[in-house]
């Protein structure tokens, strides 16, 4: 008795299609990974101001001439993430032969004294690199700090407060600032490049204290008398102390 075959031609067609698809994938992969058309010719770096493009490319491990699909972007980002001055980084391919590196850098805002010198720190208290007084950054003194190496946050009780103070002070005051001292009790004293003390007291009303300090300096330094300190513990009633009493010259 004759029995018609069912499904056999369809199965054969599926098998042929599967084999053809696999061969197509293999050929396409070979072309993508071996063709000189996809060899990296350009690496673009955006967002860098302090780090050189050449150094960023070198840190990433990307080499010109490497196949663009053989670059592991995640591993490159991890390598760049170890660079202290790089805060965030993102890599992307731009076919057929370009890789783009987008970085945002950390900016040094202060120096911390350590054994045999100083180190630069950013607004988050991350240790960036060794620095010098010539870097024109204010020095934060009076802190007990623990270092874990470049690129790592510095451990210190009052460092976050000191950095917050620098962030809230007027830019014109920061430009004149040489030192910010934090006492064991957490009281803040500023020292300008001219040697004037700004006794801020506790970390309250910092922005207002900074504005008052700026106004007092601008007003009083127009006279010939040298200011010893400005007490801003009560910023609404600032107290100014001169090295020489201005009334003495009138006697």
trRosetta pair geometry for C-beta under 8 A, 3 or more apart (Angstrom, degrees):
i j d omega theta_ij theta_ji phi_ij phi_ji
5 8 5.0 -26 160 9 123 127
5 9 7.9 106 112 -16 117 86
7 10 5.5 -69 -155 45 48 113
7 11 5.8 49 153 -26 82 106
8 11 5.8 -55 -148 34 30 110
8 12 6.5 29 156 -18 64 105
9 12 5.6 -55 -150 36 34 112
9 13 6.3 36 152 -21 67 104
10 13 5.6 -53 -150 34 33 112
10 14 6.5 33 152 -19 65 104
11 14 5.7 -53 -149 35 33 112
11 15 6.4 35 152 -21 65 104
12 15 5.6 -53 -150 34 33 113
12 16 6.4 32 153 -18 66 104
13 16 5.8 -54 -148 37 32 110
13 17 6.2 31 154 -18 66 108
14 17 5.7 -56 -145 39 30 111
14 18 6.2 33 155 -22 65 106
15 18 5.8 -54 -148 34 29 111
15 19 6.4 27 156 -16 64 106
16 19 5.9 -56 -148 37 30 108
16 20 6.2 30 154 -19 65 110
17 20 5.6 -56 -146 39 30 113
17 21 6.2 32 155 -22 65 106
18 21 5.7 -54 -147 35 29 111
18 22 6.4 30 154 -19 64 105
19 22 5.8 -54 -149 35 31 111
19 23 6.4 30 153 -17 65 107
20 23 5.8 -56 -149 38 30 110
20 24 6.3 34 152 -23 64 106
21 24 5.5 -54 -149 34 31 115
21 25 6.5 32 153 -19 65 103
22 25 5.8 -53 -150 35 31 110
22 26 6.4 31 152 -19 65 106
23 26 5.6 -54 -147 36 33 112
23 27 6.2 30 155 -17 66 107
24 27 5.9 -56 -146 38 29 108
24 28 6.1 27 156 -17 65 109
25 28 5.7 -57 -144 39 29 110
25 29 6.1 30 157 -21 65 108
26 29 5.8 -55 -146 36 27 111
26 30 6.3 29 154 -21 63 106
27 30 5.7 -54 -150 34 30 112
27 31 6.4 29 153 -18 64 106
28 31 5.7 -56 -150 36 31 110
28 32 6.2 29 154 -18 66 107
29 32 5.7 -56 -145 38 31 109
29 33 6.0 11 163 -5 67 115
30 33 6.3 -68 -140 46 24 98
30 34 5.6 -13 173 12 65 123
31 34 6.6 -71 -124 51 18 89
31 35 5.1 24 -179 -36 63 120
32 35 6.7 -30 -107 20 12 109
32 38 6.1 32 -166 -5 55 166
32 67 7.8 99 142 -177 63 125
32 69 5.4 33 150 -3 107 160
33 38 7.8 -59 -95 77 16 139
33 67 5.6 58 -157 169 51 164
33 69 5.9 -93 -92 74 69 125
33 70 6.6 90 -142 -56 89 100
34 67 7.5 -35 -74 -91 20 142
35 38 5.4 74 79 12 94 97
35 39 8.0 -135 110 -25 56 81
36 39 5.1 -26 -158 -6 57 123
37 96 5.6 -48 152 164 85 147
37 97 7.4 -125 159 -57 46 112
38 67 5.5 39 109 -152 102 79
38 68 5.0 -110 174 25 89 103
38 69 6.3 4 156 -8 141 98
38 95 7.4 -31 -121 -141 92 87
38 96 5.3 -102 -98 179 62 92
38 97 6.3 -169 -148 -82 30 76
39 65 5.3 -12 -178 -152 118 39
39 66 6.9 143 -150 71 73 18
39 67 6.0 -53 -96 -90 58 50
39 68 7.2 174 -131 -26 10 82
39 97 6.1 13 80 -128 45 112
40 43 6.8 32 172 -58 123 87
40 62 6.7 -105 145 177 171 106
40 63 7.4 128 65 94 130 46
40 64 5.7 -127 103 -132 95 44
40 65 6.5 -44 59 15 78 18
40 66 5.3 4 19 59 118 72
40 67 7.5 131 -17 -163 84 4
40 68 5.3 128 -67 -78 84 81
40 71 7.3 63 -52 -40 138 136
40 97 5.7 159 -122 -171 29 72
40 98 7.2 114 -144 -97 75 20
40 99 5.9 -12 -132 -10 125 107
41 64 6.7 51 -133 -153 26 97
41 97 4.4 37 10 142 98 127
41 98 6.9 -43 60 -75 80 67
42 97 6.7 85 21 118 82 86
42 98 4.6 -14 72 -114 102 89
42 99 7.6 -177 98 31 58 60
43 57 5.0 112 101 -116 149 119
43 60 7.8 178 -164 61 145 148
43 62 5.6 133 -99 105 142 137
43 64 7.2 -112 -14 -75 105 83
43 98 7.5 168 -88 -160 31 63
43 99 5.0 -12 -116 67 77 97
43 100 7.9 170 -163 -87 52 26
43 101 6.6 23 176 -7 96 111
44 94 7.8 11 20 18 125 141
44 98 6.5 23 -7 -178 106 111
44 99 7.3 -173 27 92 70 47
44 100 4.7 -16 67 -114 106 73
44 101 6.9 -179 90 26 53 69
45 48 5.4 -1 145 3 116 128
45 53 4.4 176 40 -130 139 89
45 56 5.1 107 -124 79 146 144
45 57 6.7 -107 -52 -52 126 88
45 101 4.8 -15 -109 69 70 108
45 103 6.8 -4 -168 7 91 114
46 100 6.9 7 1 -174 111 97
46 101 7.1 172 25 88 67 55
46 102 5.2 -18 68 -111 105 67
46 103 7.2 163 83 26 52 68
47 102 5.7 75 -5 -167 134 61
47 103 4.5 -172 86 69 120 60
47 104 5.5 -72 176 -78 137 48
47 105 7.0 166 143 -16 91 86
48 51 4.9 -83 -153 67 119 86
48 52 7.5 102 147 -147 141 3
48 53 6.4 165 62 -76 149 63
48 56 6.0 -116 -76 -39 152 148
48 103 5.5 39 -64 65 83 127
48 105 6.4 93 -126 -47 54 125
49 105 6.1 -128 36 30 88 148
50 85 5.7 -118 88 -175 130 145
50 105 5.5 156 27 179 109 159
50 107 7.8 164 -34 -104 138 66
51 55 5.5 -117 -177 77 93 122
51 56 5.5 98 130 -56 125 99
51 83 7.3 45 -101 157 153 144
51 85 5.6 159 -50 93 113 137
51 86 7.2 -14 -12 -63 156 90
51 103 7.5 -44 54 111 131 159
51 105 6.6 -178 3 -103 104 129
52 55 4.5 90 63 5 89 103
52 56 7.1 -158 92 -7 47 84
53 56 5.8 -58 -150 36 33 110
53 57 6.3 30 155 -17 68 106
54 57 5.9 -55 -148 37 30 110
54 58 6.3 30 153 -19 64 108
55 58 5.6 -56 -147 38 32 112
55 59 6.2 33 155 -20 67 105
56 59 5.8 -53 -146 37 30 110
56 60 6.4 33 153 -25 63 106
56 80 6.9 37 -158 -125 80 116
56 83 7.8 -86 -113 -1 69 174
56 86 7.8 119 -120 -79 100 130
56 101 6.2 170 145 113 123 152
56 103 6.6 -112 -136 -27 142 152
57 60 5.7 -55 -151 30 31 114
57 62 5.9 -83 -163 63 78 100
57 101 7.4 -163 -85 3 65 151
58 61 7.9 45 172 -64 33 32
59 79 5.9 173 157 137 75 103
59 80 5.5 102 119 -100 114 68
59 82 7.9 -157 -173 65 115 92
59 83 5.5 14 -166 -60 161 130
60 76 4.4 27 -169 -161 90 103
60 79 6.0 136 -131 82 32 123
60 80 5.5 3 -89 -58 76 110
60 91 7.3 123 -146 -85 132 138
60 101 6.4 -106 -73 -96 152 144
61 75 7.3 -47 56 122 147 102
61 76 5.8 -138 48 -107 100 80
61 79 5.7 90 -13 32 114 172
62 66 6.8 -137 -164 44 64 137
62 71 6.0 22 -113 -128 96 131
62 76 6.2 29 -46 -118 99 136
62 99 5.9 -123 -152 68 158 159
63 66 4.7 96 70 -27 86 117
66 70 6.0 -116 170 72 97 115
66 71 6.3 100 118 -64 126 95
67 70 4.3 76 73 2 99 111
67 71 7.7 -160 94 -20 57 78
68 71 6.1 -42 -163 10 39 115
68 93 5.6 106 169 -138 116 119
68 95 7.0 158 106 -105 158 67
68 96 7.1 179 13 167 151 50
68 97 6.2 -143 -48 -118 132 40
68 98 7.9 14 -110 37 137 24
68 99 6.7 -176 -134 -59 96 96
69 93 8.0 33 -83 -112 54 159
71 76 6.7 9 176 -35 100 135
71 93 7.6 150 64 -83 123 106
71 99 6.6 -45 93 -92 171 143
72 75 4.1 43 104 17 117 115
72 76 6.6 161 91 -16 63 84
73 76 5.5 -54 -149 36 36 114
73 77 6.3 38 154 -21 68 104
73 91 4.4 -159 -154 88 101 119
73 92 7.2 46 -136 -89 150 31
73 93 7.4 -106 -67 -37 131 88
74 77 5.7 -53 -150 35 32 111
74 78 6.5 34 151 -21 64 104
75 78 5.5 -50 -149 33 35 114
75 79 6.5 37 153 -20 65 102
76 79 5.8 -53 -151 34 32 111
76 80 6.4 25 154 -12 66 108
76 91 5.4 25 91 -19 128 163
76 101 7.9 -109 145 -103 126 111
77 80 5.8 -58 -146 42 32 107
77 81 6.1 41 152 -29 65 107
77 89 5.4 177 -140 98 79 106
77 90 6.9 15 -111 -110 124 31
77 91 5.7 -137 -63 5 93 107
78 81 5.5 -53 -148 30 30 118
78 82 7.2 36 153 -25 59 98
79 82 6.1 -54 -166 21 35 112
80 83 5.7 -37 -167 10 51 115
80 86 5.5 -76 161 116 86 171
80 89 4.5 -63 108 75 132 177
80 101 7.4 171 -90 -157 164 125
80 103 7.1 -116 168 -100 135 115
81 86 6.6 -117 -110 100 31 118
81 89 6.2 -135 -68 31 71 119
82 151 6.4 7 -174 -148 50 166
83 86 4.4 60 78 9 105 113
83 151 7.2 175 130 -94 14 123
84 106 7.1 -78 147 45 67 138
84 126 6.8 170 -164 147 88 112
84 127 6.9 -72 -142 102 134 62
84 128 4.9 146 141 -143 124 48
84 129 6.3 158 79 -50 149 79
84 150 4.4 -75 -64 166 141 96
84 151 3.8 -117 -92 -69 76 74
85 105 5.3 -7 158 -154 89 97
85 106 5.4 -138 -152 46 45 91
85 128 6.0 64 -81 -152 73 104
85 129 7.6 -12 -55 -24 101 114
86 89 5.5 8 174 -48 127 116
86 103 5.5 -71 -134 -155 102 118
86 104 7.6 102 -162 71 62 46
86 105 6.2 -54 -103 -109 44 61
86 106 7.3 -33 23 -3 5 91
87 103 8.0 118 43 178 67 77
87 104 4.9 -55 63 100 108 90
87 105 6.2 112 1 -174 96 11
87 106 4.8 129 -58 -57 100 80
87 122 7.9 -145 -80 141 114 172
88 103 7.1 159 87 -155 56 48
88 104 4.6 20 48 40 95 108
89 101 6.7 -17 -164 -171 102 90
89 102 6.9 154 -155 85 50 57
89 103 4.9 -7 -104 -105 84 77
89 104 7.7 -146 -67 24 50 64
90 101 7.7 155 81 -157 44 46
90 102 4.6 -10 60 60 92 107
91 99 6.4 -4 -168 -179 104 103
91 100 7.0 156 -153 83 54 53
91 101 5.4 -17 -101 -103 82 68
91 102 7.6 -169 -77 22 33 72
92 99 7.5 165 84 -156 36 61
92 100 5.3 -13 61 59 84 101
92 102 7.8 20 7 -3 100 108
93 98 7.5 125 -170 84 53 57
93 99 6.0 -37 -107 -105 55 70
93 100 7.9 170 -102 18 7 81
94 98 4.0 -29 72 82 105 107
94 99 7.0 -178 21 -88 82 19
94 100 5.6 65 -21 -21 118 109
95 98 7.7 -114 -41 37 5 78
106 122 4.2 -82 -180 -71 108 157
106 124 7.6 -86 -131 30 118 108
106 126 6.1 -73 -146 70 159 132
106 128 6.1 -157 102 -97 126 116
107 122 5.9 107 66 -127 43 100
107 123 7.5 29 67 -16 86 97
108 111 7.9 35 175 -68 119 64
108 120 3.9 -39 -125 -177 132 120
108 121 6.7 97 -140 60 75 26
108 122 6.0 -82 -95 -81 36 65
108 128 5.5 -108 -81 35 98 158
108 131 6.9 138 -159 -84 156 146
108 135 7.1 -44 114 164 146 138
108 137 6.0 -64 135 -90 107 155
109 121 6.9 -53 51 94 78 71
109 122 6.1 82 2 -150 96 38
109 123 5.5 67 -6 -67 147 69
109 137 6.8 139 152 -149 22 116
109 163 6.8 91 86 -140 136 90
109 166 5.7 130 153 126 121 145
109 167 7.7 -1 -169 -69 160 76
110 120 7.6 148 82 -150 38 55
110 121 5.6 -21 68 57 86 97
110 137 5.5 173 -123 161 25 112
110 138 5.4 -38 -121 76 87 79
110 139 7.0 127 -174 -118 87 19
110 140 5.0 41 163 -21 140 107
110 162 7.5 -125 90 134 179 111
110 163 6.9 -130 10 -100 137 78
110 166 6.1 -126 -55 -68 121 167
110 180 7.4 -55 -131 32 135 122
111 118 4.2 4 -176 177 117 133
111 119 6.9 144 -155 69 66 34
111 120 6.2 -40 -99 -94 66 54
111 121 7.6 148 -111 13 18 84
111 131 5.2 -129 -112 87 106 134
111 133 7.1 -116 40 -96 173 50
111 135 6.5 132 -63 58 122 130
111 137 5.0 126 -25 92 91 114
111 138 7.2 -162 25 99 82 33
111 139 4.7 -37 74 -104 102 70
111 140 7.2 177 78 16 47 72
112 118 6.4 148 70 -159 38 76
112 119 5.3 -21 57 58 93 87
112 121 5.8 49 -16 -18 113 124
112 139 7.4 137 -96 -158 22 70
112 140 5.6 -27 -95 61 74 98
112 143 7.0 -57 -141 59 111 130
112 145 6.2 45 175 -28 144 167
112 154 7.1 139 2 -152 170 172
112 159 7.9 -11 -94 -117 135 117
113 117 7.9 -166 -147 120 58 28
113 118 5.7 -46 -99 -100 46 79
113 139 6.4 44 -41 -169 93 119
113 141 6.3 27 9 -105 123 83
114 117 6.3 -8 67 75 84 64
114 118 6.5 131 21 -120 81 25
114 119 5.5 34 -2 -11 131 105
114 145 7.6 -78 -91 73 94 131
114 147 7.1 31 -119 -43 141 144
117 130 5.9 19 122 -158 144 106
117 131 7.6 157 158 65 106 47
117 132 7.4 -56 -159 -93 105 61
118 130 7.1 110 81 -167 54 64
118 131 4.8 -60 102 75 103 85
118 132 6.5 145 46 -98 117 20
118 133 6.9 121 -4 -56 151 62
118 135 8.0 -138 95 16 137 130
118 139 7.0 -88 -124 -117 135 104
119 127 5.6 -18 160 -146 138 93
119 128 7.3 153 170 49 85 66
119 129 7.0 -172 -153 102 76 25
119 130 5.8 -59 -104 -107 66 42
119 131 6.0 102 -156 14 16 93
119 147 7.5 117 0 -109 169 133
120 127 7.8 109 76 -162 54 48
120 128 4.4 -48 93 58 101 116
120 129 5.5 8 37 55 112 67
120 130 7.5 50 0 118 87 8
120 131 4.1 103 -48 -44 92 133
120 135 6.9 -123 -87 168 114 170
120 137 6.9 93 -122 37 90 168
121 125 5.7 -9 -176 -140 126 37
121 126 6.4 149 -153 65 72 39
121 127 6.2 -36 -98 -94 81 42
121 128 6.4 177 -100 -2 25 94
121 140 7.9 -43 40 23 133 132
121 154 6.3 -57 -112 3 131 136
121 159 7.7 -82 161 -168 166 123
121 163 7.4 -97 120 -89 121 122
122 125 7.3 -70 68 1 63 16
122 126 5.1 -2 36 47 106 94
122 128 6.1 98 -33 -52 92 119
123 163 5.7 137 -153 176 51 122
123 166 7.9 -142 -113 85 79 113
123 167 6.2 74 -137 -77 114 120
124 153 6.7 -79 137 -107 92 101
124 163 7.7 171 -60 152 9 164
125 153 5.2 49 100 -155 99 84
125 154 5.0 -119 169 44 95 88
125 156 7.3 -152 -153 37 133 103
125 159 5.1 91 -118 134 126 126
125 160 6.3 -56 -42 -77 138 66
125 163 6.1 -116 -61 -29 84 154
126 151 6.7 -15 -178 -159 110 23
126 152 6.9 174 -146 95 76 16
126 153 5.5 -53 -92 -89 64 55
126 154 7.3 168 -117 -9 15 81
127 147 6.1 75 -75 -141 156 95
127 148 7.5 176 15 55 137 65
127 149 6.8 173 79 115 141 24
127 150 5.3 -117 115 -112 100 40
127 151 6.8 -37 75 17 82 27
127 152 5.8 2 33 60 109 66
127 153 7.6 148 -4 -136 80 9
127 154 5.5 107 -51 -58 94 98
128 131 7.9 47 76 -46 105 113
128 150 6.7 14 163 -147 15 90
128 151 7.9 76 -114 -65 36 45
129 150 6.0 33 -87 -121 54 126
131 135 4.8 -31 -174 -24 112 154
131 137 7.0 -19 163 38 152 134
132 135 5.5 134 66 -26 64 92
133 139 7.2 -26 -113 -56 86 123
138 166 6.7 -168 55 -112 135 121
138 174 6.9 -103 -23 -156 127 72
138 177 4.3 -14 -89 118 128 110
138 178 6.3 139 -123 164 74 9
138 179 6.2 172 -167 -87 87 17
138 180 5.5 56 150 -11 130 98
139 178 6.9 -5 20 155 94 60
139 179 4.9 -22 63 -110 92 76
139 180 7.3 -175 87 28 44 65
140 143 6.2 20 134 -8 103 128
140 159 7.2 94 133 -124 154 74
140 162 4.9 85 -140 160 133 149
140 163 7.9 -37 -75 -62 156 66
140 179 7.7 152 -89 -161 22 62
140 180 5.1 -21 -107 71 69 99
140 181 7.8 155 -162 -89 48 31
140 182 7.1 11 -173 -3 93 106
141 179 5.9 -4 2 -166 116 111
141 180 7.3 163 23 82 70 46
141 181 4.8 -25 71 -106 97 79
141 182 7.5 175 86 24 48 66
142 158 7.6 -35 108 77 99 146
142 181 4.7 95 -20 -166 130 75
142 182 4.4 -171 89 63 127 59
142 183 5.9 -70 -164 -82 145 26
142 184 7.5 -127 -177 -49 103 53
143 156 4.9 23 178 -166 122 138
143 157 7.7 -172 -148 49 88 73
143 158 5.7 -141 -110 65 96 101
143 159 5.8 70 -144 -68 152 83
143 162 7.0 -77 -64 -15 131 152
143 182 6.0 46 -66 56 82 120
144 156 6.3 165 83 -132 53 86
144 157 7.0 31 57 13 97 100
145 154 5.3 -15 -161 175 114 116
145 155 6.8 134 -163 75 58 56
145 156 4.4 -30 -102 -74 73 119
145 159 6.8 75 -101 -59 102 132
146 154 7.0 153 69 -170 52 65
146 155 3.9 -16 57 63 107 112
146 156 7.0 178 17 -61 70 67
147 152 7.7 111 -175 78 59 115
147 154 6.2 -23 -99 -121 61 89
148 152 3.9 -85 85 115 107 154
148 153 7.5 24 36 63 124 51
148 154 7.7 -168 15 -102 84 44
148 155 7.4 76 -25 -11 106 103
149 152 5.2 67 65 11 71 125
154 159 6.0 -147 95 -156 109 175
156 159 3.6 82 77 -19 119 116
156 160 7.9 172 82 -11 84 68
158 161 5.0 -55 -164 43 67 117
158 162 5.9 71 139 -27 85 101
158 182 4.6 177 136 146 147 156
158 186 6.0 -169 -107 -113 125 78
159 162 5.6 -55 -144 36 35 112
159 163 6.3 31 160 -16 68 106
160 163 5.9 -58 -147 40 30 108
160 164 6.3 34 154 -23 65 107
161 164 5.6 -54 -148 34 31 114
161 165 6.6 38 151 -24 64 101
161 182 7.1 112 88 -117 114 144
161 186 7.0 3 96 -152 168 99
161 203 5.3 -84 -166 -89 117 162
162 165 5.6 -49 -154 28 33 115
162 166 6.8 31 150 -16 63 102
162 180 5.8 139 -157 118 102 130
162 182 5.5 -92 -75 -42 113 134
162 188 7.6 162 -106 -112 73 113
163 166 5.7 -50 -150 35 37 111
163 167 6.4 39 150 -21 65 106
164 167 5.5 -55 -150 36 34 114
164 168 6.3 20 156 -12 67 111
164 203 7.5 62 84 -166 120 130
164 206 7.3 112 126 51 92 172
165 168 6.1 -68 -147 42 28 101
165 169 6.3 34 158 -32 67 105
165 180 6.5 156 95 -160 134 146
165 188 6.2 173 -111 -135 160 157
165 200 7.6 139 -143 82 130 171
165 203 6.6 -101 -72 -127 106 101
165 206 5.5 -129 -120 -153 71 139
166 169 6.0 -46 -141 22 30 113
166 174 6.5 84 -160 -111 80 114
166 180 6.8 -108 -67 -28 97 163
168 206 4.6 72 96 111 145 117
168 207 4.6 -97 177 -75 109 79
168 210 6.3 177 122 -8 80 147
169 173 4.7 -101 167 79 112 128
169 174 5.5 135 98 -56 116 88
169 177 7.5 56 121 -45 159 146
169 206 7.3 -77 -63 160 69 98
169 207 7.8 -154 -83 -114 30 49
169 210 4.0 -170 -129 -126 64 140
169 213 8.0 -35 -142 60 103 133
170 173 4.7 93 64 3 85 102
170 174 7.2 -151 98 -6 45 85
170 210 5.2 166 -4 144 80 112
170 211 6.2 103 -39 -88 124 59
170 214 5.0 -2 45 -59 146 150
171 174 5.5 -53 -149 35 38 114
171 175 6.4 41 153 -25 67 102
172 175 5.8 -49 -151 29 32 114
172 176 7.0 18 154 -7 61 107
172 214 5.7 84 83 -137 115 123
173 176 6.0 -68 -156 43 35 102
173 177 6.1 47 147 -45 69 107
173 190 7.6 -14 172 -179 114 159
173 210 5.5 -132 19 -165 161 94
173 213 6.1 62 -115 98 136 115
173 214 5.1 -95 -60 -78 103 97
173 217 7.7 137 -107 20 83 149
174 177 5.3 -49 -144 15 34 122
176 192 4.6 -12 145 -145 102 105
176 193 5.6 -116 -169 11 61 98
176 194 7.2 -24 -171 2 108 96
176 217 7.2 147 97 166 168 162
177 180 6.7 13 179 -51 129 91
177 190 6.1 -69 -126 -165 106 108
177 191 7.3 95 -158 75 67 50
177 192 6.1 -70 -100 -110 40 55
177 193 7.4 50 83 -33 4 78
178 191 5.3 -60 65 105 95 94
178 192 6.3 78 4 165 93 20
178 193 4.8 126 -48 -84 112 56
179 190 7.3 153 88 -161 60 45
179 191 4.1 10 55 48 101 117
180 188 6.7 -19 -171 -160 91 99
180 189 7.7 158 -158 82 46 47
180 190 5.7 -17 -106 -107 71 69
180 191 7.7 -150 -68 22 32 77
181 188 7.1 146 80 -155 55 48
181 189 4.6 -13 60 61 105 95
181 190 7.8 -168 22 -78 75 23
181 191 7.1 52 -11 -14 106 108
182 186 6.4 -14 -173 -135 99 38
182 187 7.3 151 -155 70 52 37
182 188 5.9 -19 -100 -97 69 69
183 186 6.7 -50 70 23 76 17
183 187 4.4 4 31 50 121 89
183 188 7.8 -130 6 -62 83 27
183 189 7.5 65 -36 -4 98 105
186 202 6.8 34 115 -128 101 71
186 203 6.8 -72 162 -12 104 107
187 199 7.9 -1 163 -166 111 83
187 200 7.7 169 -178 77 69 73
187 201 5.7 -50 -145 -154 96 34
187 202 6.4 -53 -108 -73 68 48
188 199 8.0 144 95 -162 58 41
188 200 4.3 -18 85 61 106 117
188 201 6.9 -10 45 60 77 21
188 202 7.6 84 10 -154 93 8
188 203 6.4 89 -19 -76 128 75
189 197 5.9 -24 -173 -162 106 101
189 198 6.9 151 -165 76 53 53
189 199 5.4 -15 -112 -107 86 61
189 200 6.9 -166 -88 18 31 79
190 197 6.9 137 77 -164 56 47
190 198 3.7 -6 56 54 109 108
190 199 7.9 -136 28 -58 71 24
190 200 6.5 67 -13 -25 100 109
190 213 7.1 51 53 -164 147 159
191 195 6.9 -20 -169 -138 94 32
191 196 7.3 156 -153 76 48 42
191 197 6.0 -20 -97 -101 69 61
191 198 7.6 -150 -62 19 26 78
192 195 6.7 -42 73 27 78 20
192 196 4.5 11 30 49 119 90
192 198 7.3 79 -34 -19 93 105
192 217 7.2 124 -67 -121 159 141
194 221 7.5 67 96 -124 171 137
196 217 6.7 147 92 -110 163 105
196 221 7.9 -83 -53 -78 151 117
196 227 4.8 27 -120 91 113 110
196 228 7.5 130 -130 145 63 9
196 229 6.8 147 -173 -104 65 38
196 230 6.8 27 168 -6 110 98
197 228 6.8 -9 25 145 105 57
197 229 3.6 -23 69 -112 109 96
197 230 7.0 -175 93 26 62 59
198 209 8.0 126 165 157 115 102
198 213 4.7 34 -138 -135 137 134
198 229 7.2 -177 -72 -160 22 75
198 230 5.3 -9 -114 62 65 101
198 232 6.2 2 -176 6 84 125
199 229 5.7 41 -18 173 107 123
199 230 6.9 -168 24 89 76 48
199 231 4.7 -17 64 -116 122 60
199 232 6.2 162 80 27 59 69
199 233 6.2 -30 125 -39 98 90
200 203 7.7 46 126 -93 122 45
200 206 7.1 34 -173 -121 139 72
200 209 5.1 87 -136 154 98 152
200 213 7.7 -43 -83 -56 92 138
200 232 5.3 -18 -110 77 50 110
200 233 7.1 108 153 -81 24 52
201 204 7.7 -38 101 39 104 91
201 231 7.9 62 -44 -170 104 76
201 232 6.9 -137 4 91 99 63
201 233 3.2 100 -52 -117 140 83
201 234 7.9 51 -6 -32 158 47
202 233 7.4 72 10 -144 73 83
203 206 6.0 -8 -166 -63 65 116
205 208 4.4 -44 177 47 97 117
205 209 5.5 107 113 -29 87 94
205 235 5.8 -137 120 13 134 138
206 209 5.6 -56 -144 37 30 112
206 210 6.3 32 157 -22 65 105
207 210 5.8 -54 -152 33 30 113
207 211 6.7 29 152 -18 63 104
208 211 5.8 -54 -151 34 34 111
208 212 6.4 31 153 -16 66 105
208 235 5.4 135 122 102 101 161
209 212 5.8 -56 -148 39 32 110
209 213 6.1 35 154 -22 66 107
209 232 4.7 114 -152 146 100 133
209 235 4.6 -126 -96 -84 69 134
210 213 5.6 -53 -145 36 30 113
210 214 6.4 34 154 -21 63 105
211 214 5.6 -53 -151 34 31 114
211 215 6.5 28 152 -17 64 106
212 215 5.7 -57 -149 38 33 110
212 216 6.2 33 154 -20 68 106
212 232 5.9 148 90 -130 125 122
212 235 4.7 164 14 -167 158 102
212 238 5.7 176 158 -53 125 134
213 216 5.8 -53 -144 36 29 111
213 217 6.4 29 157 -18 63 107
213 230 6.1 146 -125 93 79 142
213 232 5.8 -56 -67 -54 95 155
213 238 7.9 168 -81 -119 54 144
214 217 6.0 -58 -149 36 27 109
214 218 6.3 23 156 -16 63 110
215 218 5.8 -57 -145 39 30 110
215 219 6.1 22 159 -15 65 112
216 219 6.0 -63 -145 41 27 106
216 220 5.8 0 171 1 67 119
216 230 5.1 118 116 -131 153 151
216 238 5.7 -108 -77 128 143 160
216 240 6.5 -173 -168 -82 124 117
217 220 6.6 -65 -127 47 20 93
217 221 5.6 9 -180 -12 62 122
217 227 7.6 -123 -113 36 66 161
217 230 7.5 -97 -59 -23 77 152
218 221 6.9 -53 -124 36 13 102
218 222 7.7 25 159 -33 48 102
219 222 6.6 -65 179 11 29 111
220 223 6.1 -45 -174 21 54 109
220 225 7.6 -64 175 75 92 99
220 227 5.7 76 121 -66 132 129
220 240 6.2 -173 -99 -144 162 154
221 227 6.8 -71 -78 -5 80 121
223 246 7.0 -18 160 -109 152 132
225 242 4.9 -23 162 -143 122 136
225 243 7.5 -177 -179 45 79 78
225 244 5.9 -131 -140 68 95 91
225 246 5.0 -70 -58 -81 158 95
226 242 6.6 116 77 -161 50 80
226 243 4.6 -1 82 20 105 122
226 244 7.0 70 40 16 85 91
227 230 6.6 2 174 -47 132 90
227 240 6.2 -66 -135 -166 108 101
227 241 7.3 98 -166 77 68 51
227 242 6.0 -64 -109 -105 44 62
227 243 7.6 90 133 -12 3 82
228 241 4.6 -55 62 107 111 95
228 242 6.1 117 -3 -171 93 12
228 243 5.0 132 -62 -62 100 66
229 240 7.8 -176 94 -149 47 45
229 241 5.0 13 52 48 79 111
230 238 5.8 -3 -177 -177 98 117
230 239 7.2 155 -161 79 49 49
230 240 5.4 -14 -108 -103 77 71
230 241 7.7 -160 -77 22 33 72
231 234 7.8 23 131 33 93 73
231 238 6.6 157 76 -161 58 61
231 239 4.0 -4 51 57 113 102
231 240 7.8 -145 20 -65 75 28
231 241 7.3 60 -18 -13 100 105
232 235 4.8 27 -171 -95 91 75
232 238 5.4 -11 -96 -113 71 97
234 237 4.9 -1 111 49 116 91
234 238 7.6 -159 87 -73 67 39
235 238 6.3 7 -150 -65 43 90
242 245 6.0 145 69 -91 119 30
242 246 6.1 111 -2 -32 169 82
244 248 6.2 -99 174 44 89 134
244 249 7.7 64 142 -40 121 99
245 248 4.5 100 75 -23 94 104
246 249 6.6 -46 -169 21 46 107
246 250 7.9 35 143 -10 64 106
247 250 5.7 -61 -163 36 51 111
247 251 7.0 59 144 -36 74 97
248 251 5.9 -47 -158 13 41 114
